Amino acid sequence: MIDSNTLIFDSIRPVLWRDDGLRLLDQRKLPDHEVYLHISSTQALCTAIKDMVVRGAPAIGIAAAYGVVIAAKEASMDSTPGFEEAFQQRLDLLASSRPTAINLFNALEAAKQVPDPTNNLLAWANGWFNEDIAANKSMSKLGAHYLKQGSRVLTHCNAGALATGGYGTALGVIRTGFQQGVIDNIYAGETRPWNQGSRLTLWEFHKEKIPVTLLADSAAATLMKKGEIDWIIVGADSVCLNGDIVNKVGTYSLAVLAKYHGVKLMTVAPTTTINFNAQSGEDVIIESRSAEEILPKCYNQTEVSALNPVFDVTPADLITVIVTEKGVIESPNASKMQALINQR
């Protein structure tokens, strides 16, 4: 008999500090190959984040936290501009890697407040890592409380262990719901064009022997129309002060469909994902990636173009509940968000 308070399905750690550097599971290679890279410079980490070796807002934030440790070590050996300037240059480099995932910037800002950085940053980064996993496990229980017996859930992109320190945000709730026996069916959308759903979410569930059904992105509406989805459960790359969320492109479409079909939408994100500079989704820089990622090579880009936004904004009034480690917000709005923030 499994103790319901003991969470299982928790075997994946994509970002770990090892041998004075970062051990990153190269998520570009999954599911075919499990390849780990050793990152020991801020430039290498910046490239790894840009190139999607590590992805998912909390995981990027953890990588950045450990990247600050590397930056301090490099700056201490760079006597030309002095430590403070050399350190800031490297933080700026890390900040340039991805524009939307707010955990990256929150981690860098928090690191600046650490006294005696050369000696204390590693302990601080370890704390950031451990707190993320603890937050995920707390959120998983809070979110699973909303799932009734026989729930059918759909998730978009990958908000699992691969996107965090471990266990996951949206997938953490699904893992817990499955362990508790309240989830009947799990659907994972493909999540084009990087296929984080078909490559990464399926890999996580397969690795931990959790049954899952892959769903073509364009088939979600039909499944909802048939009444075969009860909850859409997603993570977030930025939670705005009014309750809007920024998440993988396609989330907004699913939210509109869910509203029409009476399906509930749950966003699961730690408070490190709150964007204190964004009153609403309109204030968030939405990253766009190269057209080459989606445009067949046979086309000349001077004649045929492509739009490749990475994220979209889901308004707060389409969200049923936002789950954080500090508490749950039902029917989110600005005042409820502020009440949550005041608890920090």
PAZADREN-740299 format. One record per residue (C-alpha): y, z, x. Coordinates in steps of 0.5 Angstrom, whole numbers, padded with zeros to 4 digits, always signed. Example, Ala and Ser with C-alpha at 12.3 -4.5 7.8 and 13.67 -1.06 7.14 Angstrom:
2
-0009+0016+0025 -0002+0014+0027 
***
This chain:
344
+0000+0000+0000 +0007-0002+0003 +0012+0003+0003 +0018-0001-0001 +0023+0003+0003 +0020-0001+0009 +0022-0008+0010 +0017-0013+0013 +0018-0020+0014 +0022-0018+0020 +0020-0022+0026 +0025-0027+0028 +0031-0025+0033 +0035-0032+0035 +0040-0028+0039 +0038-0023+0045 +0041-0020+0051 +0037-0021+0057 +0038-0022+0064 +0045-0021+0064 +0046-0027+0059 +0044-0029+0052 +0037-0032+0050 +0038-0037+0045 +0033-0040+0040 +0035-0047+0040 +0036-0049+0033 +0036-0056+0034 +0029-0056+0036 +0026-0053+0030 +0021-0053+0027 +0018-0058+0032 +0019-0054+0038 +0021-0046+0039 +0025-0047+0046 +0030-0041+0048 +0036-0043+0053 +0039-0038+0058 +0046-0037+0057 +0050-0034+0063 +0057-0037+0063 +0063-0037+0057 +0063-0045+0058 +0055-0046+0057 +0056-0041+0051 +0062-0045+0048 +0058-0051+0049 +0052-0048+0045 +0056-0046+0039 +0059-0053+0039 +0053-0056+0039 +0049-0052+0034 +0044-0049+0039 +0046-0042+0035 +0049-0043+0028 +0051-0039+0022 +0057-0034+0022 +0054-0027+0023 +0050-0030+0029 +0056-0034+0032 +0059-0027+0032 +0054-0024+0035 +0053-0029+0041 +0061-0029+0041 +0060-0021+0042 +0056-0022+0048 +0060-0028+0050 +0066-0023+0051 +0061-0019+0056 +0060-0025+0060 +0067-0027+0060 +0069-0020+0063 +0064-0021+0068 +0067-0028+0070 +0074-0025+0070 +0073-0019+0074 +0071-0024+0080 +0077-0029+0078 +0082-0026+0082 +0087-0032+0082 +0091-0031+0075 +0088-0023+0075 +0083-0020+0070 +0087-0020+0064 +0089-0027+0064 +0083-0030+0066 +0079-0026+0061 +0084-0028+0055 +0083-0035+0058 +0075-0035+0057 +0076-0031+0050 +0081-0037+0048 +0075-0042+0050 +0070-0038+0046 +0075-0038+0040 +0075-0046+0040 +0068-0047+0039 +0068-0047+0032 +0074-0047+0027 +0071-0044+0020 +0066-0038+0022 +0070-0032+0021 +0065-0027+0025 +0067-0031+0031 +0074-0029+0031 +0073-0022+0028 +0068-0021+0034 +0073-0023+0039 +0079-0019+0036 +0075-0013+0036 +0073-0014+0043 +0080-0014+0045 +0080-0006+0043 +0075-0004+0047 +0077+0000+0053 +0075-0001+0060 +0072-0007+0058 +0068-0008+0064 +0064-0002+0063 +0064-0001+0056 +0063-0008+0053 +0056-0009+0053 +0055-0002+0049 +0060-0005+0044 +0056-0012+0044 +0050-0008+0043 +0053-0004+0037 +0055-0010+0034 +0048-0013+0034 +0045-0007+0031 +0050-0006+0026 +0049-0013+0024 +0042-0012+0023 +0043-0006+0019 +0048-0009+0015 +0043-0014+0013 +0037-0010+0011 +0042-0005+0007 +0045-0012+0003 +0038-0014+0002 +0036-0008-0002 +0043-0008-0006 +0042-0015-0008 +0035-0015-0009 +0036-0010-0015 +0039-0015-0019 +0033-0019-0019 +0029-0018-0025 +0021-0019-0025 +0019-0026-0025 +0026-0029-0022 +0026-0036-0020 +0031-0037-0014 +0034-0043-0010 +0038-0042-0003 +0042-0047+0000 +0043-0048+0008 +0040-0042+0012 +0043-0035+0011 +0036-0032+0014 +0034-0029+0021 +0036-0035+0024 +0044-0035+0022 +0044-0027+0024 +0042-0022+0028 +0036-0021+0024 +0033-0021+0017 +0038-0025+0014 +0043-0024+0009 +0041-0029+0003 +0034-0030+0006 +0034-0022+0007 +0035-0021-0001 +0030-0026-0002 +0025-0023+0003 +0026-0016+0000 +0025-0019-0007 +0019-0022-0005 +0016-0016-0002 +0018-0012-0008 +0014-0017-0012 +0020-0019-0017 +0021-0026-0015 +0016-0032-0017 +0019-0038-0014 +0023-0039-0008 +0026-0046-0008 +0030-0048-0001 +0035-0054-0002 +0034-0059+0004 +0042-0058+0006 +0044-0065+0009 +0046-0068+0014 +0043-0062+0019 +0037-0060+0014 +0038-0053+0015 +0034-0052+0009 +0028-0056+0011 +0028-0055+0018 +0030-0048+0019 +0029-0044+0012 +0022-0047+0011 +0021-0045+0018 +0023-0038+0017 +0019-0037+0011 +0013-0041+0014 +0013-0036+0020 +0012-0030+0016 +0008-0033+0010 +0012-0033+0005 +0011-0039+0000 +0017-0043-0001 +0018-0050-0005 +0023-0055-0001 +0028-0058-0006 +0031-0065-0005 +0039-0063-0006 +0040-0068-0011 +0034-0065-0015 +0038-0058-0016 +0041-0060-0023 +0035-0062-0026 +0031-0056-0024 +0037-0052-0027 +0037-0056-0034 +0030-0055-0035 +0031-0047-0034 +0027-0046-0028 +0032-0043-0024 +0035-0036-0025 +0039-0034-0019 +0042-0039-0013 +0043-0034-0007 +0047-0036-0001 +0051-0033+0005 +0058-0035+0007 +0062-0037+0013 +0068-0034+0010 +0070-0029+0005 +0077-0029+0003 +0081-0024+0000 +0081-0026-0007 +0073-0027-0007 +0073-0034-0006 +0068-0036-0001 +0067-0041+0004 +0060-0044+0006 +0056-0050+0007 +0058-0056+0004 +0054-0057-0003 +0055-0049-0005 +0061-0051-0009 +0057-0057-0013 +0051-0052-0014 +0056-0047-0016 +0059-0051-0022 +0052-0053-0024 +0050-0046-0024 +0056-0044-0029 +0055-0050-0033 +0047-0048-0034 +0048-0041-0034 +0045-0039-0027 +0048-0034-0023 +0050-0034-0016 +0050-0029-0011 +0053-0029-0005 +0051-0024+0001 +0055-0023+0007 +0057-0017+0011 +0064-0015+0012 +0065-0018+0019 +0065-0024+0014 +0072-0022+0011 +0077-0027+0013 +0083-0022+0013 +0088-0028+0014 +0086-0032+0008 +0088-0030+0001 +0084-0036-0002 +0080-0041+0000 +0086-0046+0001 +0088-0042+0007 +0081-0043+0011 +0081-0049+0016 +0075-0053+0014 +0071-0056+0020 +0069-0063+0020 +0064-0066+0025 +0063-0073+0027 +0062-0079+0023 +0056-0081+0028 +0052-0075+0025 +0051-0078+0018 +0053-0086+0020 +0047-0090+0021 +0048-0093+0028 +0048-0100+0026 +0055-0100+0023 +0061-0101+0027 +0066-0095+0025 +0072-0099+0025 +0069-0102+0019 +0065-0097+0016 +0067-0090+0016 +0064-0083+0014 +0067-0076+0012 +0063-0070+0014 +0066-0064+0012 +0061-0058+0014 +0064-0053+0009 +0067-0053+0002 +0070-0047-0002 +0067-0044-0008 +0072-0040-0012 +0071-0033-0014 +0071-0034-0022 +0064-0038-0020 +0061-0033-0017 +0057-0027-0021 +0056-0022-0015 +0058-0021-0008 +0054-0017-0004 +0056-0013+0002 +0053-0007+0006 +0059-0003+0004 +0058-0005-0004 +0057-0010-0009 +0063-0014-0013 +0061-0016-0019 +0066-0022-0022 +0070-0022-0016 +0077-0022-0015 +0083-0020-0011 +0083-0013-0013 +0076-0011-0013 +0076-0014-0006 +0082-0010-0004 +0078-0004-0006 +0072-0006-0002 +0076-0007+0004 +0079+0000+0003 +0072+0003+0004 +0072+0001+0011 
***
